[in-house]
C-alpha cells in the first residue's frame, strides 16, 4: 500500500539516509517507495520497467545526454569528492603512504604483514600515471578513532612530521591511509587537519580503474562504483553544506541543493544501468552463439599481476596481447582462442585481477566482467550448454602468496558466489617458478594435487602439463568423450566429423575403412547417431 505525503513530509524523508523517490500509480497521485541508499532499484516494479527498456541505450558515456546544469553539477561533485580528475591530468601528485599496524581488534589477525601491505599500497600509487610516493611509514594503531582514525597523540606526531616535510625538499599534496575505506567523518576531519587530499584504498583502486578502463562497459562499471561513494559523502557532509547554502531551496521549487545533488546522482545511476543492461544483452547474444557452437571457455582468474595475461598469450600465441608488469593491467574481459593437445579449441577468458581489501562495491560493479565464469554455474544445469572451467593463476614467488590465495578464494566464494561445481574442478597454475630460488618449494594450495601444476608463463615451462590438465578438466566437466568411429572411406562421415567434433587421429583398418578418433560432446553424439547410425 503506497502512502502519499505532503511536500514538507517528502523533504523530511529526503533528509534521511534512506532515499525516497516518486512512483507512478493509477490514480496519478505522487506516491513514494523507499529505496536503499546503495541505489539498488531492481526490486521495484516501476523502476524495473524503466530499467528494462532497451530503447535509446547507447553505450556512449559522453555527458551529451545530461541536462547542461546536471552535467555541471556532476562535474563539480567529482572534482570535490574524487582525488584526480581531468583538469589534473599530467600534474604530478606526491603521496605520503601510511600503513596502519593494528594492535587490537579483528584487524590484528590479518595474514599479510604490515610491511608487505605497505609495499602493495605503494605499488598501487605508483601504478597511477603522474602519481609518486613521497614518503611511507608504518604506524601503530591501538584503537581506531571513529572521527580521526588515529588517536590524538598519533595525530599530533604526524602533524609535526608533515610540517617538517612540507618545509623541506620532500613536499607532498596527499596522504593515503591504507585501509579498505575510511568513514565519512574520518575522511573529512583528516583533510581539514592536514590540509591535503586524503585517500583510502577504495579511492586509489577506483582511480586506477578510471585510468585503465578503455571500453564503454568498463567505464560504466567504474562510474557505477563511484556514484554511491559520492552519494555517501553527500549524506554525511549535509551538516557542513549549511554554510554553503546546502539547506536552501532552489528557485522556489522546494528542492534543496543537497536534494538536487542526490537526485542528479540517482538519475545518472539509472541512466548508466540502462546502458549497461543493453551491453549485457549483447554479451548474452555473443555467449549464446558461442554455446550453440559448443566452444568451451576457460576463465583465467587470480591476484592482480600474477601473470594471467602472460599465461594466456603463451597458451594461445596471440601476438596482439601485450602483458604489462603493473597492478590492474587488465580491466576489460577478452576472449582468446587456443588449442589443447587433442586439437580441441577453447576460449581463454582474461579477467580483472583481485587485490586484498578490494572494496565490495568495486567487486559488485565488476562482477559483469566475470559473467563468463559465473555463467557456467547456470550452464551446469542446462545440458545443451557448454560447461566452463576456471584456472587460478598464482604468483608463487611472492612472499605473501598464501595470503593472496585467501583473498582470491574469498572473492570467488563469498563475493561472487561461484558455486561448488566450478570450485571443485578449478585448476591451480603456480606461476613464476623461474623467480623462485628453491625449485622444490611448497605453498599452501586451494586444490587437490592432481589439479595443480608449476609453470613459468614467461619461459613457457610446464605449459604442456597445464594444457593436458585443462583438456582433462574440460572433457570431464562438459561430458565430452573420446570415441573411435569406423566408416567407409567414400562416405560423408569424415567431413561431418571435422566440422562438428575434434578429430584427433585418422587411420585405415585392414578392410580399408577409416578409423577416426574424435572428441565429441553429447549433442554431437546424438547428431551423429541420427545421421549415420548408432555409435558402439
C-alpha positions in Angstrom: 0.0 0.0 0.0 1.6 3.3 -1.1 1.1 6.3 1.1 1.0 9.9 -0.1 2.9 12.6 1.7 2.9 16.4 1.8 5.7 18.4 0.3 7.0 19.0 3.9 6.9 15.3 4.6 8.8 14.5 1.4 11.6 16.9 2.2 11.9 15.4 5.7 12.1 11.9 4.2 14.8 13.1 1.7 16.9 14.3 4.5 17.2 10.8 5.9 19.9 8.4 4.8 17.2 6.3 3.1 16.1 7.9 -0.1 12.5 8.1 -1.3 11.6 8.6 -4.9 8.3 9.0 -6.7 6.5 6.1 -8.3 3.6 6.3 -10.7 0.2 5.0 -9.6 -3.0 4.5 -11.5 -4.5 7.5 -9.6 -1.7 9.7 -10.9 -1.0 10.8 -7.3 2.5 11.2 -6.1 3.3 8.0 -4.1 6.6 7.0 -2.7 8.7 3.9 -2.5 11.7 3.5 -0.2 15.0 3.0 -2.0 18.1 1.8 -0.3 20.9 4.4 -0.4 23.0 1.9 -2.4 20.8 2.7 -5.4 19.6 -0.8 -5.9 16.3 -0.5 -7.8 15.5 -3.8 -9.5 13.1 -4.8 -6.7 10.6 -2.1 -7.5 8.1 -2.6 -10.4 8.0 0.9 -11.8 11.8 1.3 -11.9 12.2 -2.3 -13.2 10.0 -1.4 -16.2 12.0 1.7 -16.8 15.3 -0.1 -16.4 14.4 -2.9 -18.8 13.6 -0.6 -21.7 16.2 -1.1 -24.4 15.4 1.9 -26.5 18.0 4.7 -26.6 20.5 2.6 -24.6 23.7 3.7 -26.4 26.8 2.7 -24.6 28.3 6.2 -25.1 29.4 7.7 -21.8 29.5 11.3 -23.1 27.7 13.8 -20.9 25.7 14.9 -24.0 22.6 13.0 -22.7 22.7 15.0 -19.5 21.0 18.3 -19.0 23.7 21.0 -19.0 23.0 22.0 -15.5 23.1 18.4 -14.3 26.3 17.8 -16.2 27.9 20.8 -14.5 26.8 19.6 -11.0 28.1 16.1 -11.7 31.5 17.5 -12.8 31.6 19.7 -9.6 30.8 16.7 -7.4 33.5 14.6 -9.0 36.0 17.4 -8.5 35.0 17.8 -4.9 34.9 14.2 -3.8 37.4 12.5 -6.1 41.2 12.6 -5.9 42.1 13.0 -9.5 40.1 14.4 -12.4 40.6 15.7 -16.0 42.0 19.1 -15.1 44.7 17.4 -13.0 45.8 15.2 -16.0 49.6 15.3 -16.3 50.1 17.0 -12.9 52.5 15.2 -10.6 50.7 14.0 -7.4 53.0 13.2 -4.5 51.5 10.9 -1.9 52.6 10.0 1.6 51.5 6.4 2.4 50.5 5.5 5.9 50.2 1.8 6.7 48.2 1.1 9.9 49.6 -1.7 12.1 46.6 -2.7 14.2 47.5 -3.9 17.7 43.9 -4.6 18.8 40.6 -5.8 17.3 40.0 -8.1 14.4 42.4 -6.3 12.1 45.4 -7.6 14.1 44.7 -11.1 12.7 45.5 -10.1 9.1 47.5 -12.7 7.4 49.6 -10.2 5.4 52.4 -8.5 7.3 52.3 -4.7 7.5 55.5 -4.3 5.5 54.1 -6.2 2.5 50.8 -4.4 2.7 52.8 -1.1 2.7 54.7 -2.3 -0.4 51.4 -3.2 -2.2 49.9 0.2 -1.3 52.9 2.0 -2.7 52.7 -0.2 -5.8 49.1 0.9 -6.2 50.0 4.5 -6.0 53.0 4.2 -8.4 50.8 2.4 -10.9 48.7 5.6 -11.5 50.1 7.9 -14.1 51.8 11.0 -12.7 51.4 9.7 -9.1 54.5 9.3 -6.9 55.2 8.1 -3.4 56.8 11.0 -1.5 57.1 9.1 1.8 55.9 6.0 3.6 55.7 4.6 7.1 54.0 2.0 9.3 52.0 3.5 12.2 50.8 1.6 15.2 47.1 1.8 15.9 45.9 0.5 19.2 42.4 1.8 18.9 40.8 3.2 15.8 39.2 6.6 16.4 35.8 6.9 14.9 36.3 10.6 13.9 40.0 10.9 13.1 41.1 7.2 12.6 44.3 7.8 14.6 44.4 8.8 18.3 45.1 12.3 19.5 48.8 11.5 20.2 49.4 9.9 16.8 47.7 12.8 15.0 50.0 15.3 16.8 53.0 13.2 15.9 52.0 13.1 12.2 51.3 16.8 12.2 54.8 17.6 13.2 56.3 15.1 10.7 54.2 16.5 7.9 55.1 20.1 8.8 58.8 19.3 8.6 58.3 17.5 5.2 56.3 20.5 3.7 59.1 22.8 4.8 61.8 20.5 3.4 62.7 19.2 0.0 60.1 16.4 0.3 56.7 18.1 -0.1 53.5 16.1 -0.7 50.0 17.0 -1.6 48.1 14.0 -0.4 48.0 11.1 2.1 46.9 7.5 1.6 45.7 5.7 4.7 45.9 2.1 3.6 42.5 0.8 4.8 39.7 -0.5 2.7 37.6 2.6 3.3 37.6 5.5 5.7 34.3 6.5 7.1 32.9 9.9 6.1 33.9 11.7 9.4 37.5 10.4 9.3 37.9 11.5 5.7 36.5 15.0 6.3 38.3 15.5 9.6 41.7 14.4 8.4 41.5 16.6 5.3 40.7 19.6 7.5 43.6 18.7 9.9 46.3 18.1 7.3 45.0 20.4 4.6 45.7 17.8 1.9 43.7 15.3 0.0 43.2 12.1 2.0 42.8 8.8 0.2 41.8 5.3 1.2 42.3 2.1 -0.7 38.9 2.3 -2.3 39.7 5.7 -3.8 43.1 4.7 -5.1 41.9 1.5 -6.7 38.9 3.4 -8.2 41.3 5.9 -9.7 43.3 3.0 -11.3 40.1 1.6 -12.7 39.2 5.0 -14.1 42.6 5.3 -15.8 42.7 1.8 -17.2 39.1 1.4 -18.4 39.0 1.5 -22.2 35.7 0.1 -23.3 32.3 1.6 -22.7 31.3 -1.3 -20.4 34.3 -0.9 -18.2 33.8 2.9 -18.0 30.2 2.4 -17.0 31.1 -0.1 -14.3 33.7 2.3 -12.8 31.3 5.1 -12.7 28.6 2.9 -11.1 31.1 2.1 -8.4 32.0 5.7 -7.7 28.4 7.2 -7.6 27.5 5.6 -4.3 30.8 6.8 -2.9 30.0 10.4 -3.8 26.4 10.0 -2.6 27.6 8.7 0.8 29.8 11.8 1.2 26.8 14.0 0.5 24.7 12.3 3.1 27.3 12.8 5.8 28.5 16.2 4.8 25.0 17.7 4.8 25.6 19.5 8.0 28.7 21.1 6.6 26.8 22.2 3.5 24.6 24.6 5.5 27.4 27.2 5.3 27.3 26.9 1.5 23.5 27.0 1.2 23.0 23.3 1.3 19.7 23.6 3.0 18.4 26.4 0.8 15.7 25.7 -1.7 16.3 26.5 -5.4 14.1 29.0 -7.2 11.0 28.2 -5.2 11.0 24.6 -6.3 11.0 23.2 -2.8 14.2 21.3 -3.6 17.4 22.0 -1.6 20.8 21.9 -3.2 21.6 18.7 -1.3 18.4 17.1 -2.5 19.1 18.2 -6.1 22.6 16.7 -5.9 21.2 13.4 -4.7 18.6 13.4 -7.4 21.1 14.0 -10.2 23.3 11.2 -8.9 20.3 8.9 -8.7 19.2 9.8 -12.3 22.8 9.3 -13.6 22.9 5.9 -11.9 19.6 4.9 -13.6 20.9 6.0 -17.0 24.1 4.1 -16.6 22.4 1.0 -15.6 20.2 1.1 -18.6 23.2 1.4 -20.8 25.0 -1.4 -19.0 21.8 -3.5 -19.4 22.0 -3.1 -23.2 25.7 -4.1 -23.2 24.9 -7.2 -21.1 22.2 -8.2 -23.5 24.7 -8.0 -26.4 27.1 -10.0 -24.3 24.4 -12.7 -23.8 23.9 -12.9 -27.5 27.6 -13.4 -28.1 27.8 -16.0 -25.3 24.7 -17.8 -26.6 26.2 -18.0 -30.1 29.4 -19.4 -28.6 27.5 -22.0 -26.6 25.5 -23.1 -29.7 28.8 -23.8 -31.4 29.9 -25.8 -28.3 33.1 -23.9 -27.7 34.3 -24.5 -24.1 35.5 -21.5 -22.1 38.3 -21.4 -19.6 38.2 -18.4 -17.3 41.7 -17.4 -16.0 41.5 -15.7 -12.6 44.0 -14.7 -10.0 45.5 -11.9 -7.9 46.5 -8.8 -9.8 49.9 -9.0 -11.6 50.0 -12.8 -11.1 50.7 -13.4 -14.8 47.2 -14.1 -16.2 47.6 -12.2 -19.4 51.2 -13.5 -19.9 49.9 -17.1 -19.5 47.1 -16.7 -22.0 49.4 -15.2 -24.5 51.8 -18.2 -24.0 48.9 -20.7 -24.4 47.3 -19.0 -27.5 50.4 -17.4 -29.2 48.2 -14.3 -29.8 50.6 -11.5 -30.8 48.1 -8.7 -30.0 48.2 -9.4 -26.3 50.7 -7.1 -24.5 51.2 -8.1 -20.8 52.3 -5.3 -18.5 54.1 -5.6 -15.2 51.7 -3.4 -13.2 48.7 -3.8 -11.0 45.3 -4.0 -12.7 46.8 -4.0 -16.2 43.6 -5.8 -17.4 40.2 -4.3 -16.8 38.3 -5.4 -19.9 37.4 -9.0 -20.3 38.7 -10.5 -23.5 38.4 -14.0 -25.1 41.3 -15.7 -26.8 41.1 -19.0 -28.8 43.7 -21.6 -28.1 44.3 -25.3 -28.9 44.5 -28.2 -26.5 46.6 -31.4 -27.1 43.7 -33.1 -28.8 43.2 -30.2 -31.2 40.1 -29.0 -29.4 39.6 -25.3 -29.5 38.8 -23.5 -26.3 38.4 -19.8 -25.4 40.6 -18.5 -22.6 38.9 -15.6 -20.8 41.2 -12.9 -19.4 39.7 -11.3 -16.3 40.2 -8.5 -13.8 42.7 -9.3 -11.1 42.0 -9.2 -7.4 43.7 -7.4 -4.6 43.5 -7.6 -0.8 40.7 -5.4 0.7 39.1 -4.8 -2.6 36.0 -2.8 -1.7 32.8 -4.8 -2.2 31.3 -2.0 -4.3 34.1 -2.5 -6.9 33.7 -6.2 -6.9 29.9 -5.8 -7.4 30.4 -3.3 -10.2 32.9 -5.5 -12.0 31.0 -8.7 -11.4 29.8 -8.4 -15.0 33.3 -8.8 -16.2 33.3 -12.2 -14.6 30.0 -13.3 -16.0 31.8 -15.8 -18.2 32.8 -17.6 -15.0 29.6 -17.4 -13.1 27.5 -18.1 -16.2 28.9 -21.7 -16.2 27.1 -22.2 -12.9 23.9 -21.8 -14.8 25.2 -23.8 -17.7 25.9 -26.7 -15.3 22.1 -27.2 -15.0 21.5 -26.9 -18.8 22.8 -30.0 -20.6 22.7 -28.4 -24.0 25.1 -25.7 -23.0 28.9 -26.0 -22.7 30.4 -26.3 -19.2 33.3 -23.9 -18.4 36.5 -24.3 -16.4 38.4 -22.0 -14.1 42.2 -21.7 -14.0 43.6 -19.9 -10.9 47.0 -18.3 -11.7 49.2 -17.7 -8.6 52.5 -15.9 -8.2 54.3 -18.4 -6.1 57.4 -16.2 -6.0 55.5 -13.6 -4.0 56.3 -13.7 -0.2 52.6 -13.3 0.6 51.5 -16.0 -1.8 49.3 -17.8 0.8 47.6 -14.6 1.8 46.8 -13.8 -1.8 45.3 -17.3 -2.2 42.9 -16.4 0.7 42.0 -13.1 -0.9 41.1 -14.7 -4.3 39.2 -17.6 -2.7 37.2 -15.1 -0.6 36.2 -13.1 -3.7 35.3 -16.2 -5.7 33.3 -18.0 -3.0 31.8 -15.2 -0.9 31.6 -12.1 -3.0 31.0 -13.6 -6.5 29.3 -16.7 -5.1 30.9 -19.1 -7.6 29.1 -22.4 -6.9 30.6 -25.8 -6.0 30.8 -27.4 -9.5 33.3 -24.8 -10.7 35.2 -24.6 -7.5 35.6 -28.3 -7.3 37.1 -28.6 -10.8 39.3 -25.4 -10.6 42.9 -25.8 -11.8 45.7 -24.1 -10.0 48.7 -22.8 -12.1 51.6 -22.0 -9.8 53.3 -19.4 -11.9 56.7 -17.6 -11.8 58.7 -20.6 -10.7 61.6 -19.0 -12.7 61.8 -16.4 -9.9 61.9 -19.0 -7.1 65.3 -19.8 -5.6 64.1 -23.1 -4.2 62.8 -25.2 -7.1 61.3 -27.7 -4.7 59.2 -25.1 -2.9 55.9 -25.9 -1.4 53.0 -23.5 -1.0 49.6 -23.9 0.6 47.2 -24.8 -2.2 43.5 -24.4 -2.7 43.0 -27.5 -4.8 44.0 -31.2 -4.8 47.4 -32.3 -6.1 46.0 -33.6 -9.4 44.6 -30.2 -10.3 47.7 -28.1 -9.7 51.0 -27.7 -11.6 54.1 -25.5 -11.6 54.7 -23.2 -14.6 56.6 -20.2 -15.9 54.4 -18.3 -18.3 57.4 -16.2 -19.4 59.7 -19.1 -20.1 56.8 -21.4 -21.2 57.9 -24.0 -18.7 55.2 -26.6 -17.7 52.7 -25.4 -20.3 52.3 -28.9 -21.8 51.3 -30.3 -18.4 48.8 -27.4 -17.9 47.3 -27.9 -21.4 46.8 -31.6 -20.7 45.2 -30.8 -17.3 42.9 -28.2 -18.9 41.8 -30.7 -21.5 41.1 -33.4 -18.9 39.1 -30.9 -16.9 37.1 -29.7 -20.0 36.3 -33.3 -21.1 35.2 -34.2 -17.6 33.1 -31.2 -16.9 31.4 -30.9 -20.3 30.6 -34.6 -20.7 32.8 -34.9 -23.8 34.0 -38.4 -24.7 36.8 -39.8 -26.9 35.3 -42.1 -29.4 36.8 -44.4 -32.2 34.5 -44.4 -35.2 34.8 -46.8 -38.2 33.1 -45.9 -41.5 33.7 -46.3 -45.3 36.2 -44.0 -47.0 33.7 -42.7 -49.6 31.1 -41.6 -47.1 30.3 -38.1 -45.7 31.2 -39.0 -42.1 34.8 -37.7 -42.0 33.8 -34.3 -43.4 31.0 -34.1 -40.9 33.3 -35.0 -38.0 35.8 -32.4 -38.9 33.0 -29.8 -38.9 31.2 -30.9 -35.7 33.8 -32.5 -33.5 37.6 -32.5 -32.7 39.3 -35.1 -34.8 42.4 -36.4 -33.0 43.6 -39.0 -35.5 42.6 -40.9 -38.6 43.9 -44.2 -40.0 42.7 -47.2 -42.1 41.9 -50.7 -40.9 42.5 -54.0 -42.8 39.3 -53.6 -44.7 40.1 -50.2 -46.0 37.7 -48.4 -43.7 38.6 -45.1 -42.0 39.2 -45.3 -38.2 38.7 -41.8 -36.7 39.5 -40.9 -33.1 37.4 -38.0 -32.1 36.4 -35.9 -29.1 32.6 -35.2 -29.1 30.1 -33.9 -26.7 26.6 -35.3 -26.1 24.9 -33.1 -28.7 27.4 -34.1 -31.4 27.0 -37.8 -30.5 23.2 -37.6 -30.8 23.5 -35.8 -34.2 26.0 -38.4 -35.5 23.7 -41.3 -34.4 20.7 -39.7 -36.0 22.6 -39.1 -39.3 24.8 -42.2 -39.6 23.7 -44.8 -37.1 24.5 -45.9 -33.6 27.9 -45.5 -32.1 29.4 -48.6 -30.4 
